Amino acid sequence: MGAFEFVALDKAGKESRGLLEGDTPKHVRQILRDRQLLPVSVTEIAQTESKRQSTGYALRRGMSASDLSLITRQLATLSQAGLPLEEALLAVSQQNESPRAKSIMLGVRSRVLEGHTLADGLGDFPQAFPDLYRATVAAGEQSGHLDAVLERLAEFTETRQQLQQQVRNALIYPIALVVTAVAIISFMLAYVVPKVVYIFENYNQQLPILTRILIASSDFIRDYWTALILVTVALFFGIRQLLKREGPKRRYHRTLLRVPIVSRLTRGINTARFTQTLSILAGSGVPILESLEIAAKVVVNVPMREAVEEAALRIREGAMISKSLAASKLFPPMTTHLIASGEASGKLEEMLSRAAKTQEREVDSLIATLLGVMQPLLVIVMAAIVLLIVLAILLPIFEINNLIR
């Protein structure tokens, strides 16, 4: 039995959309007719998702971190309660309020009912379930400990979702402050300043240089604001497209590793992702070489990802994980030392998890410090710009007697 998306019309001609389970599209159409609905289209969910992913037209090609976290926790809870997998998938789909997540879970369930493994069913929706997720589930099914693996995945996805939420919440105030500052300053330059300084333009005397700069800036913004917006948008998308190319992207990421504070942040975030992912995979019974291959994909920085791939080649030849990673000199020494300790003691999974938590704490502390500095700095910068505008207006007033003469 598969899951299908349908579009149908009722007797009044009103369009109806939804999800139905059936053996074939013909079976689903018959169900719709029995409900006094005229079928317009019936499409299997897996085919619909495949088209969305291949065309790239969907606004969101996967699931949000919060949806994935909720689904994983529900699956882990129901599996530990002893509920059969297909019933657990049905219950999760029914409880989920997101139409996209509901359709994906029904699509996975249809594959399970056809005799496929859960990992194979998840594989039909790669944009919703990343390689790490699918490989961990496959290892859990092979080892017979799917419930324990799902519990581990639930903790991992919840931690990731909480981290993303914390970053978003922390950035709300600085972003709102920057947008407000830009809007106020632009409004003052475009509308307020011209009316205030207009009186000074009637005098033949030369205005102070700060006032002239202010008037020129105001005229430029008022006359070319449309071009400024278009150029800004074009630069944004141009740089974004350029960074999708491997060469410029590699040079940009290498530059990030050389900037003092940005380097610490980049190394910390990527190292935490890598070690946490490797810990999850190694603890779930995934072979170490396959684990390294999957863990390399979560490393966003290109030079660091290439360092992991080179380390995997050395490990294949019999080298130690810690020495192979340390050779690149891109990973923090604390991380490589903890991995070396785990290899020596036989507690690699525990040491990888500890290394990930260490890096996460360091990154959290660094982000908190940066945000703490950035917020008052933005206020100071905004105040300085407003002060310059006020001075540019007041200077001619101070010299008004000279200007009149």
C-alpha positions in Angstrom: 0.0 0.0 0.0 1.4 3.4 -1.0 0.7 7.0 -0.1 -0.7 9.3 -2.8 -1.4 13.1 -3.1 -4.6 13.9 -4.8 -6.5 16.8 -6.3 -10.2 16.3 -6.7 -13.5 18.3 -7.2 -16.7 18.0 -5.3 -20.2 18.3 -6.7 -20.0 22.1 -6.4 -16.8 22.2 -8.3 -14.7 23.1 -5.3 -11.1 21.9 -5.4 -10.0 19.5 -2.7 -6.4 18.4 -1.9 -5.1 15.8 0.5 -3.3 12.5 1.1 -4.7 9.0 0.8 -3.2 5.5 1.1 -4.0 2.9 -1.5 -2.6 0.0 -3.5 -2.5 1.8 -6.8 -3.5 5.2 -8.3 -6.6 3.5 -9.7 -7.5 2.3 -6.2 -7.2 5.8 -4.8 -9.3 7.2 -7.6 -12.0 4.7 -6.8 -11.8 5.7 -3.1 -12.3 9.3 -4.2 -15.3 8.4 -6.3 -16.9 6.6 -3.4 -16.6 9.8 -1.5 -18.5 11.6 -4.2 -15.3 13.4 -5.5 -14.1 13.7 -9.0 -10.4 12.8 -9.3 -8.3 15.4 -11.1 -4.8 14.0 -10.4 -3.4 11.3 -8.2 0.4 11.1 -7.7 2.5 8.9 -5.6 4.3 10.9 -2.9 7.7 9.5 -3.7 7.3 10.6 -7.3 6.2 14.1 -6.2 9.2 14.5 -4.0 11.5 13.3 -6.7 10.2 15.9 -9.1 10.5 18.7 -6.5 14.1 17.8 -5.8 15.1 17.4 -9.4 13.5 20.7 -10.5 14.5 22.7 -7.4 11.3 24.8 -7.6 10.2 24.0 -4.1 10.8 26.8 -1.6 11.9 24.2 1.0 13.3 21.0 -0.5 13.6 19.2 2.9 12.2 19.3 6.4 13.0 21.9 8.9 15.2 21.1 11.9 12.3 21.3 14.3 10.1 18.9 12.2 13.0 16.4 11.9 13.7 16.6 15.6 10.0 16.1 16.5 9.6 13.2 14.1 12.7 11.4 15.4 11.7 11.8 19.0 8.2 10.4 18.2 9.7 7.5 16.3 12.2 6.7 19.1 9.4 6.8 21.8 7.0 4.6 19.8 9.8 2.1 18.9 10.9 1.8 22.5 7.2 1.2 23.5 7.2 -1.8 21.2 4.9 -0.5 18.5 5.5 -2.1 15.0 7.4 0.2 12.7 4.6 0.7 10.1 2.2 1.6 12.9 4.7 4.0 14.4 5.2 5.7 11.1 1.4 6.0 10.6 1.0 7.5 14.1 3.8 10.0 13.5 2.3 11.1 10.2 -1.1 11.6 11.8 0.3 13.6 14.7 2.3 15.9 12.5 0.7 19.2 11.6 3.1 20.0 8.7 1.6 18.8 5.4 5.0 18.3 3.9 6.3 16.2 6.8 3.0 14.3 6.9 3.3 13.4 3.2 7.0 12.4 3.6 6.3 10.1 6.5 3.4 8.4 4.6 5.8 7.9 1.7 8.3 6.3 4.0 5.6 4.1 5.5 4.5 2.9 2.0 8.0 1.7 1.3 8.2 -0.1 4.6 4.8 -1.8 3.8 6.3 -2.9 0.5 9.0 -4.8 2.3 11.8 -2.3 2.2 13.9 -1.3 5.3 13.3 2.0 7.1 16.7 3.2 5.8 15.6 2.4 2.2 12.3 4.3 2.7 14.2 7.3 4.1 16.5 7.1 1.1 13.6 8.1 -1.2 13.6 11.5 0.5 17.3 12.5 0.7 16.5 16.2 1.1 14.6 15.5 4.2 16.9 12.9 5.8 20.6 13.5 5.4 23.3 10.8 4.8 24.1 10.8 8.5 20.5 10.1 9.4 20.0 7.3 6.9 23.4 5.6 7.6 22.7 5.6 11.4 19.2 4.1 10.9 20.7 1.4 8.5 23.3 0.5 11.1 20.6 0.3 13.8 18.5 -2.0 11.7 21.4 -4.3 10.9 22.5 -4.5 14.5 18.9 -5.1 15.7 19.0 -2.0 18.0 16.9 0.4 16.0 15.1 1.8 19.1 18.4 2.7 20.8 19.8 4.3 17.6 16.6 6.3 17.1 17.0 7.6 20.7 20.5 8.7 19.9 19.4 10.4 16.7 16.6 12.1 18.6 19.1 13.6 21.1 21.3 14.6 18.2 18.6 16.3 16.2 17.1 18.0 19.3 20.6 19.4 20.2 21.1 20.7 16.6 17.6 22.3 16.6 18.2 24.0 19.9 21.6 25.3 18.7 20.0 26.8 15.6 17.2 28.3 17.6 19.7 29.9 20.0 21.7 31.4 17.1 18.6 32.8 15.5 17.4 34.3 18.8 20.8 35.8 19.5 20.9 37.4 16.0 17.4 38.9 16.1 18.5 42.0 18.1 21.6 42.9 16.1 19.8 42.4 12.8 16.8 44.5 13.9 19.2 47.2 15.1 21.2 47.3 11.8 18.0 47.4 9.7 16.5 50.1 11.9 19.7 52.2 11.8 20.1 51.9 8.0 16.4 52.8 7.5 16.6 55.9 9.8 19.8 57.1 8.4 18.6 56.6 4.8 15.4 58.5 5.6 17.3 61.4 7.2 19.7 61.7 4.2 16.9 61.3 1.6 14.2 63.5 3.1 15.1 65.4 6.3 18.6 66.7 5.5 17.6 68.3 2.1 14.9 70.3 3.7 17.2 71.5 6.6 20.2 72.4 4.5 18.2 73.9 1.6 18.3 77.3 3.3 22.1 77.3 3.2 22.3 76.8 -0.5 20.9 80.3 -1.1 24.2 81.8 0.2 27.1 82.2 -2.2 29.6 81.4 0.5 31.3 78.0 0.6 29.7 75.6 3.1 31.8 73.5 5.6 33.2 70.4 4.0 31.2 68.1 6.3 28.0 69.9 5.2 29.0 69.6 1.5 29.7 65.8 2.0 26.3 65.4 3.7 24.5 67.3 0.9 26.3 65.2 -1.8 25.4 62.0 0.0 21.8 63.1 0.4 21.5 64.0 -3.3 23.1 60.7 -4.4 20.8 58.6 -2.2 17.7 60.5 -3.3 18.6 60.4 -7.0 20.0 56.9 -7.2 18.3 54.9 -4.5 16.8 52.5 -7.0 20.2 51.8 -8.6 21.7 51.3 -5.1 19.2 48.7 -4.3 19.6 46.9 -7.6 23.4 47.0 -7.4 23.3 45.6 -3.8 21.0 42.8 -4.8 23.1 42.0 -7.9 26.3 41.9 -5.8 24.6 39.7 -3.2 23.5 37.1 -5.8 26.6 37.5 -7.9 28.9 36.7 -4.9 26.5 33.9 -3.9 26.8 32.3 -7.3 30.6 32.8 -7.4 31.0 31.0 -4.1 29.2 28.0 -5.5 32.1 27.4 -7.8 34.8 25.1 -6.3 37.8 27.3 -6.9 36.5 30.6 -5.5 34.8 28.8 -2.7 38.0 27.0 -1.7 40.0 30.3 -1.7 37.3 32.0 0.4 37.1 29.2 2.9 40.9 29.2 3.2 40.9 32.9 3.8 38.4 32.4 6.7 40.9 30.0 8.3 43.5 32.8 8.4 41.3 35.6 9.9 42.0 35.5 13.7 38.5 35.5 15.3 36.7 34.1 12.3 39.3 31.3 12.1 38.5 30.1 15.7 34.7 30.2 15.0 35.1 28.3 11.7 37.3 25.7 13.1 35.2 25.2 16.2 31.9 24.9 14.3 33.2 22.5 11.7 35.1 20.4 14.2 32.1 20.1 16.5 29.9 18.9 13.6 32.5 16.5 12.4 33.3 14.9 15.8 29.6 14.7 16.9 28.7 13.1 13.6 31.6 10.6 13.8 30.7 9.8 17.4 27.0 9.0 16.4 28.1 6.8 13.5 30.8 5.0 15.3 28.5 4.3 18.3 25.9 3.0 15.9 28.1 0.3 14.4 28.9 2.0 11.1 32.4 1.1 9.8 35.0 3.7 10.6 35.9 4.4 6.9 32.2 4.8 6.0 31.7 6.9 9.0 34.6 9.2 8.0 33.1 9.5 4.5 29.7 10.5 5.8 31.1 12.8 8.5 33.2 14.6 5.9 30.0 15.8 4.2 28.9 17.8 7.3 32.1 19.8 7.3 31.2 23.0 5.4 34.7 24.4 5.1 36.3 23.1 2.0 39.9 22.8 3.2 38.8 21.1 6.4 36.6 18.7 4.4 39.5 17.8 2.1 41.7 17.2 5.1 39.1 14.7 6.4 39.0 13.0 3.0 42.9 12.8 2.9 42.9 11.5 6.5 40.5 8.7 5.4 43.0 7.6 2.8 45.8 7.4 5.4 43.5 5.5 7.8 42.7 3.1 5.0 46.4 2.4 4.8 46.6 1.7 8.5 47.3 5.1 10.0 45.8 6.4 13.3 42.8 8.7 13.1 44.3 11.3 15.4 47.7 11.5 13.5 45.9 11.6 10.1 43.7 14.6 11.2 46.6 16.3 13.0 48.7 16.2 9.8 46.5 18.9 8.2 47.0 21.3 11.2 43.4 22.5 10.6 41.8 20.8 13.6 42.2 22.1 17.1 45.0 20.2 19.0 42.6 19.5 21.9 40.4 17.5 19.5 43.2 15.4 18.1 44.6 14.7 21.6 41.2 13.5 22.8 40.8 11.3 19.7 44.3 9.8 20.3 43.3 9.1 23.9 40.1 7.4 22.7 42.0 5.2 20.2 44.5 4.2 22.9 41.9 3.4 25.6 39.3 1.8 23.2 36.8 4.6 24.1 36.8 6.4 20.7 33.1 7.1 20.7 33.2 8.7 24.2 36.2 10.8 23.4 34.7 12.0 20.1 31.6 13.1 22.0 33.7 14.8 24.6 35.6 16.6 21.8 32.4 17.7 20.2 31.0 19.1 23.5 34.3 20.9 24.2 34.2 22.6 20.8 30.5 23.4 21.2 31.1 25.1 24.5 34.0 27.1 23.1 31.9 28.2 20.1 29.0 29.2 22.3 31.3 31.2 24.5 32.9 32.9 21.5 29.5 33.7 19.9 28.2 35.1 23.2 31.3 37.3 23.5 31.0 38.5 19.9 27.3 39.3 20.3 28.0 41.1 23.6 30.6 43.3 21.8 28.6 43.8 18.6 25.4 45.1 20.2 26.9 48.1 21.9 29.3 48.6 19.0 26.4 48.9 16.6 24.8 51.5 18.9 28.0 53.5 19.0 28.4 53.4 15.2 24.8 54.5 14.7 25.2 57.3 17.3 28.4 58.4 15.5 26.7 58.6 12.2 23.8 60.6 13.6 26.3 62.9 15.4 28.0 63.6 12.0 24.7 64.4 10.4 23.8 66.8 13.3 27.3 68.4 13.1 27.0 68.9 9.4 23.7 70.7 9.9 24.9 72.8 12.9 28.3 73.9 11.5 26.7 76.3 9.0 24.4 77.6 11.7 27.5 78.4 13.9 28.9 80.3 10.9 25.7 81.9 9.9 27.0 85.4 10.5 29.9 84.9 8.2 27.7 83.4 5.5 25.3 86.4 5.6 28.2 88.8 5.2 
